[in-house]
Amino acid sequence: MPARCGEQYLAGLREQEREVWLGGERVRDVTTHPRLSGGARAIASLYDMQLDPKLCDRMTYISPSSSERVGLSFIVPRTREDLERRSTMMLNWARATCGMMGRSPDFMNVTYAAWAGAADFFGQGRREFGENMARYYEYIRENDLTLTHSLINLQRSRTVSGVFNLQEGTALQVVRETDAGIVVRGARILATLGPLADEIGVYSPRMGRHTENHSPFALSFAIPCGAPGLKFLCRDSFDQGRSHFDQPLGSRFEEMDCIVFFDDVLVPWERVFLLGDVDRLNATAHATHSSVHSAHQGACKNLAKCEFVLGTALLMTQVLGNAHLPNVEERIGELMLTTQLTRACIRAAEADAKLDEWGVMCPDPLMAESPRNLFMNAYPRMIEILQLLGSSSFMLTPSEADFKGPLKGEIEQYLATDTTEARDRVKLFRLAWDLAGTSFGSRQVLYERFFASDPLTRARALASIYPKREVMERVLEFLGRDDEE
Ligand SMILES: Cc1cc2nc3c(=O)[nH]c(=O)nc-3n(C[C@H](O)[C@H](O)[C@H](O)COP(=O)(O)OP(=O)(O)OC[C@H]3O[C@@H](n4cnc5c(N)ncnc54)[C@H](O)[C@@H]3O)c2cc1C
């Protein structure tokens, strides 16, 4: 099956029964559940974009194996042009969801594409693992599957060193090997998009150090979300079941986050990519450059998100008539700066891209990674700026029902501004509140702070690739000048 349309994606979710729990009840059909279906429809609309005749050329490419058109985020980039085409495609998707769905399918597609490009890395430990990776990538590309992932083991306590505290009975581990595959047990967090995905990828981030050379906790595999024994436990849904007018973002883009329980789940051998090999697991993201490709995807999402927050802020100042106030100008300037820095990093990452040792065109690591670190603090600040700009207007937001109720006249008379009718003002500020104040908006802030791991780990990741010698030598050269002068 080549690139799918939205209905094919939804049918795939319905066909694969999975164990999803929300609010104490088992969800039978995620595509019709009132608290999950909005997110499912949003992902479906992304798939529809691929087949839109006006966009198809920019959203898909010709598969090297089937000669059919497949999703462009699956491409293994070999040239700068491939990277640029991929980022245009990813930006199209991110703009369609206002940057609010961090886990649009391209998030995982670029990771597995990088791994397929570097499949030999997986084969260096055990040859069959490299073959498994190449075959799996082709399978998800040709079937246009959506993946979720869960990287982090639940911990009962934190160590000072930052080493993951992996405890038997809590963390995910292999409990036995059989002829059919490995059997795994334990719990992982935090599978965003879990209920709305076809498959789940399970591995560990680069900085997550395990303590032994060979460990039952060291795993990389992928299985269908409906695999027996796999259970997704959802947090509260932030889709409150309101209209698009009342909750413009939450009613559309709830991507859900889940704890995942693995209750003696069988992972077939052909789906195992690494097993027990601590060093290779820790090295994966760096050695294959999947971290950089993932950062490139994230930067496109960040740009779409920046544009959306900036656009909202500009409209707010227009409606309130305060755009000319100096403190407002200063704050808008800050939003513009973050937006342009993100845009510049994406361009630089692509312009300075190089072929890596696997023959894959890799964005410049530092330029691709920087927006990810920047956004951990910049996005919360952007939302703070929205709050500072909006003030009480966030609270002057009657519902759609109020516009039809007995106070309709008063609302329309008193909530109008010099530039804007009451309804348009309220519509805009309900959107701004969904960004800046609702549970949906707060979760977006938490997401940007933590989705790519905690601040310390991210700082270490950036420091590990920063060219430190050059700047130190410049200072040493300066310090040495006295002697020569
Ligand atoms: C909305 C959201 C969606 C997410 N989606 C996914 C997903 O789809 N897949 C996935 O795998 N993961 C996902 N994550 C999980 C994410 O990877 C983790 O939240 C992240 O790695 C941080 O781990 P933690 O939450 O256990 O925080 P902790 O490690 O407990 O960190 C909490 C705080 O304590 C500090 N801290 C912890 N240990 C130390 C230490 N030793 N020294 C100094 N400071 C320390 C951290 O810096 C941080 O400020 C998501 C997270 C969020 C919030």
Ligand as a Chemical Component Dictionary entry (heavy atoms), coordinates in Angstrom:
data_LIG
# 
_chem_comp.id                   LIG 
_chem_comp.type                 NON-POLYMER 
_chem_comp.pdbx_formal_charge   0 
_chem_comp.three_letter_code    LIG 
# 
loop_
_chem_comp_atom.comp_id 
_chem_comp_atom.atom_id 
_chem_comp_atom.alt_atom_id 
_chem_comp_atom.type_symbol 
_chem_comp_atom.charge 
_chem_comp_atom.model_Cartn_x 
_chem_comp_atom.model_Cartn_y 
_chem_comp_atom.model_Cartn_z 
_chem_comp_atom.pdbx_ordinal 
LIG C1  C1  C 0 3.956  16.001 27.411 1  
LIG C2  C2  C 0 5.087  15.008 27.342 2  
LIG C3  C3  C 0 5.124  14.095 26.306 3  
LIG C4  C4  C 0 6.146  13.142 26.249 4  
LIG N1  N1  N 0 6.138  12.218 25.231 5  
LIG C5  C5  C 0 7.044  11.222 25.243 6  
LIG C6  C6  C 0 7.011  10.190 24.257 7  
LIG O1  O1  O 0 6.166  10.183 23.348 8  
LIG N2  N2  N 0 7.895  9.182  24.344 9  
LIG C7  C7  C 0 8.826  9.140  25.342 10 
LIG O2  O2  O 0 9.599  8.201  25.358 11 
LIG N3  N3  N 0 8.908  10.095 26.275 12 
LIG C8  C8  C 0 8.047  11.135 26.252 13 
LIG N4  N4  N 0 8.101  12.105 27.216 14 
LIG C9  C9  C 0 8.912  11.807 28.408 15 
LIG C10 C10 C 0 10.180 12.549 28.425 16 
LIG O3  O3  O 0 11.105 11.861 27.666 17 
LIG C11 C11 C 0 10.560 12.646 29.896 18 
LIG O4  O4  O 0 9.603  13.479 30.527 19 
LIG C12 C12 C 0 11.898 13.256 30.067 20 
LIG O5  O5  O 0 12.864 12.350 29.621 21 
LIG C13 C13 C 0 12.199 13.621 31.495 22 
LIG O6  O6  O 0 12.081 12.485 32.316 23 
LIG P1  P1  P 0 11.172 12.538 33.598 24 
LIG O7  O7  O 0 9.831  13.064 33.214 25 
LIG O8  O8  O 0 11.239 11.225 34.272 26 
LIG O9  O9  O 0 11.801 13.674 34.482 27 
LIG P2  P2  P 0 12.947 13.598 35.564 28 
LIG O10 O10 O 0 14.102 12.833 35.040 29 
LIG O11 O11 O 0 12.383 13.166 36.846 30 
LIG O12 O12 O 0 13.330 15.105 35.659 31 
LIG C14 C14 C 0 12.512 16.024 36.395 32 
LIG C15 C15 C 0 13.375 17.161 36.846 33 
LIG O13 O13 O 0 14.384 16.701 37.755 34 
LIG C16 C16 C 0 15.653 17.021 37.249 35 
LIG N5  N5  N 0 16.557 15.880 37.492 36 
LIG C17 C17 C 0 16.244 14.587 37.408 37 
LIG N6  N6  N 0 17.318 13.832 37.690 38 
LIG C18 C18 C 0 18.318 14.684 37.936 39 
LIG C19 C19 C 0 19.687 14.532 38.287 40 
LIG N7  N7  N 0 20.217 13.353 38.467 41 
LIG N8  N8  N 0 20.430 15.620 38.437 42 
LIG C20 C20 C 0 19.882 16.850 38.288 43 
LIG N9  N9  N 0 18.596 17.059 37.979 44 
LIG C21 C21 C 0 17.828 15.993 37.803 45 
LIG C22 C22 C 0 15.493 17.238 35.759 46 
LIG O14 O14 O 0 16.478 18.117 35.208 47 
LIG C23 C23 C 0 14.101 17.840 35.694 48 
LIG O15 O15 O 0 14.116 19.225 35.878 49 
LIG C24 C24 C 0 7.130  13.106 27.269 50 
LIG C25 C25 C 0 7.083  14.031 28.317 51 
LIG C26 C26 C 0 6.089  14.979 28.365 52 
LIG C27 C27 C 0 6.073  15.946 29.509 53 
# 
loop_
_chem_comp_bond.comp_id 
_chem_comp_bond.atom_id_1 
_chem_comp_bond.atom_id_2 
_chem_comp_bond.value_order 
_chem_comp_bond.pdbx_ordinal 
LIG C1  C2  SING 1  
LIG C2  C3  SING 2  
LIG C2  C26 DOUB 3  
LIG C3  C4  DOUB 4  
LIG C4  N1  SING 5  
LIG C4  C24 SING 6  
LIG N1  C5  DOUB 7  
LIG C5  C6  SING 8  
LIG C5  C8  SING 9  
LIG C6  O1  DOUB 10 
LIG C6  N2  SING 11 
LIG N2  C7  SING 12 
LIG C7  O2  DOUB 13 
LIG C7  N3  SING 14 
LIG N3  C8  DOUB 15 
LIG C8  N4  SING 16 
LIG N4  C9  SING 17 
LIG N4  C24 SING 18 
LIG C9  C10 SING 19 
LIG C10 O3  SING 20 
LIG C10 C11 SING 21 
LIG C11 O4  SING 22 
LIG C11 C12 SING 23 
LIG C12 O5  SING 24 
LIG C12 C13 SING 25 
LIG C13 O6  SING 26 
LIG O6  P1  SING 27 
LIG P1  O7  DOUB 28 
LIG P1  O8  SING 29 
LIG P1  O9  SING 30 
LIG O9  P2  SING 31 
LIG P2  O10 DOUB 32 
LIG P2  O11 SING 33 
LIG P2  O12 SING 34 
LIG O12 C14 SING 35 
LIG C14 C15 SING 36 
LIG C15 O13 SING 37 
LIG C15 C23 SING 38 
LIG O13 C16 SING 39 
LIG C16 N5  SING 40 
LIG C16 C22 SING 41 
LIG N5  C17 SING 42 
LIG N5  C21 SING 43 
LIG C17 N6  DOUB 44 
LIG N6  C18 SING 45 
LIG C18 C19 SING 46 
LIG C18 C21 DOUB 47 
LIG C19 N7  SING 48 
LIG C19 N8  DOUB 49 
LIG N8  C20 SING 50 
LIG C20 N9  DOUB 51 
LIG N9  C21 SING 52 
LIG C22 O14 SING 53 
LIG C22 C23 SING 54 
LIG C23 O15 SING 55 
LIG C24 C25 DOUB 56 
LIG C25 C26 SING 57 
LIG C26 C27 SING 58 
# 
